[in-house]
């Protein structure tokens, strides 16, 4: 509990310069550190979405593989648990994605959210 309080205090103190940067952006109309930080966080989240969805798919497929190769009922139950959690993870992510798209359509009048985000690619020289 004490570590949580200390962590919250440190995070609050670290965020103070961001608040002053937000006031600077609001009064001057320029782009400040807060706006660039929020854009960076948004880009990071957009890049993590396909990775997290891929991990949920891998968890589901791992459960299927374990279920197929398992011989005992205990192993099948553990494999079934992997499959269920993989499906739940995929369902929640796709549902949230749909809800965000519906809210975006309702609030912003049809402004589309990129779905899925473009994955980084390797281009040979």
Secondary structure, DSSP 8 states (H G I E B T S, - for coil): -HHHHHHHHHHHHHHHHHHHHHHHHHHH-S--HHHHHHHHHHHHHHHHHHHHHHHHHHHHHHHHHHHHH--SHHHHHHHHHHHHHHHHHHHHHHHHHHHHHHHHHHHHTS----SS---------
